[in-house]
Amino acid sequence: MTDLAAPAAGAALGDELSRLMRAMHALKAQGQGTEARERAAHVLLFPLTRSGPLRQGALAELVHADPSTVSRHVTLLVDRGLVRRVADEQDGRASKLVVTPAGEQALEALREERNGHLATVTADWSPAELAAFTAQLHRFVQDLTAHLGAAAGGTANDSEKDR
């Protein structure tokens, strides 16, 4: 790509990402009230399952979310029996969050729902198109995550943890 084409491509990417975020927001908003709040909390099960037990602050940092929001979501997850707090073996005064078997079942239901939506949306894509898109999206998310880590003055974690 020439240097002259880069700004236009960047603008087009920005436009498409804005459209994607609006579509994702609309998809999330299909649930109402308590269901929408619970869905937002349930999303924390993905990184907790991938990373293993985490302190609440580390979870907030990992998902790039406000600690108070994560605190509300964690409270809901604990109240629903999807996550439990266990003593941190490094510091008994602190606790870590662990996904329960019920949380693993809820996570699997979320994963199946998500995969069903994606299968419907990409039903007419060829396997090669889907593989190419997935590879490029993986690269983009990895680079974006690395940039977020660098911008925050730290090191970025593997983007796998955010799924």
SULHU-V878935 format. One record per residue. RES is the residue in three letters. OMEGA is omega in degrees with one decimal (none if undefined). Layout:
BEGIN
res=RES omega=OMEGA
res=RES omega=OMEGA
END
This chain:
BEGIN
res=MET omega=179.4
res=THR omega=178.3
res=ASP omega=179.8
res=LEU omega=-178.4
res=ALA omega=-175.6
res=ALA omega=179.4
res=PRO omega=179.4
res=ALA omega=178.9
res=ALA omega=177.4
res=GLY omega=178.3
res=ALA omega=178.8
res=ALA omega=177.6
res=LEU omega=177.9
res=GLY omega=178.6
res=ASP omega=-179.0
res=GLU omega=177.3
res=LEU omega=175.8
res=SER omega=177.4
res=ARG omega=178.9
res=LEU omega=-179.6
res=MET omega=177.7
res=ARG omega=179.2
res=ALA omega=178.6
res=MET omega=177.5
res=HIS omega=179.2
res=ALA omega=177.8
res=LEU omega=178.6
res=LYS omega=-175.7
res=ALA omega=179.3
res=GLN omega=172.4
res=GLY omega=-178.0
res=GLN omega=171.3
res=GLY omega=-176.9
res=THR omega=-179.6
res=GLU omega=179.7
res=ALA omega=178.4
res=ARG omega=179.0
res=GLU omega=178.7
res=ARG omega=178.7
res=ALA omega=178.2
res=ALA omega=-177.4
res=HIS omega=179.9
res=VAL omega=178.3
res=LEU omega=178.4
res=LEU omega=-179.8
res=PHE omega=-178.9
res=PRO omega=178.2
res=LEU omega=178.5
res=THR omega=-179.0
res=ARG omega=-173.2
res=SER omega=-173.9
res=GLY omega=-176.7
res=PRO omega=179.7
res=LEU omega=167.4
res=ARG omega=-177.6
res=GLN omega=179.0
res=GLY omega=178.3
res=ALA omega=177.5
res=LEU omega=178.8
res=ALA omega=179.0
res=GLU omega=-177.9
res=LEU omega=-177.4
res=VAL omega=177.7
res=HIS omega=-177.7
res=ALA omega=177.8
res=ASP omega=-179.0
res=PRO omega=-179.4
res=SER omega=176.8
res=THR omega=178.8
res=VAL omega=178.9
res=SER omega=178.4
res=ARG omega=-179.8
res=HIS omega=179.8
res=VAL omega=177.6
res=THR omega=178.5
res=LEU omega=179.8
res=LEU omega=178.8
res=VAL omega=179.5
res=ASP omega=-179.5
res=ARG omega=179.4
res=GLY omega=-178.8
res=LEU omega=179.1
res=VAL omega=172.9
res=ARG omega=177.6
res=ARG omega=175.7
res=VAL omega=179.5
res=ALA omega=174.7
res=ASP omega=-177.3
res=GLU omega=177.2
res=GLN omega=-176.8
res=ASP omega=-176.0
res=GLY omega=178.2
res=ARG omega=-178.1
res=ALA omega=176.9
res=SER omega=174.9
res=LYS omega=-179.3
res=LEU omega=-178.7
res=VAL omega=177.7
res=VAL omega=178.8
res=THR omega=173.9
res=PRO omega=176.8
res=ALA omega=176.3
res=GLY omega=177.8
res=GLU omega=177.1
res=GLN omega=178.4
res=ALA omega=178.9
res=LEU omega=179.5
res=GLU omega=177.4
res=ALA omega=176.7
res=LEU omega=-179.1
res=ARG omega=178.7
res=GLU omega=178.3
res=GLU omega=179.6
res=ARG omega=-178.1
res=ASN omega=176.0
res=GLY omega=176.6
res=HIS omega=-177.6
res=LEU omega=178.6
res=ALA omega=178.5
res=THR omega=-176.9
res=VAL omega=-176.0
res=THR omega=-175.3
res=ALA omega=-178.1
res=ASP omega=176.3
res=TRP omega=174.4
res=SER omega=176.2
res=PRO omega=179.6
res=ALA omega=178.0
res=GLU omega=-179.2
res=LEU omega=179.2
res=ALA omega=-179.8
res=ALA omega=178.9
res=PHE omega=-179.3
res=THR omega=179.6
res=ALA omega=179.7
res=GLN omega=177.8
res=LEU omega=176.8
res=HIS omega=179.6
res=ARG omega=-179.0
res=PHE omega=-178.4
res=VAL omega=178.3
res=GLN omega=-179.9
res=ASP omega=178.3
res=LEU omega=178.6
res=THR omega=177.7
res=ALA omega=178.8
res=HIS omega=177.7
res=LEU omega=178.3
res=GLY omega=-179.9
res=ALA omega=-179.8
res=ALA omega=179.6
res=ALA omega=178.4
res=GLY omega=179.4
res=GLY omega=176.0
res=THR omega=-179.0
res=ALA omega=175.0
res=ASN omega=178.1
res=ASP omega=-178.1
res=SER omega=177.2
res=GLU omega=-175.3
res=LYS omega=-175.9
res=ASP omega=-177.9
res=ARG omega=none
END
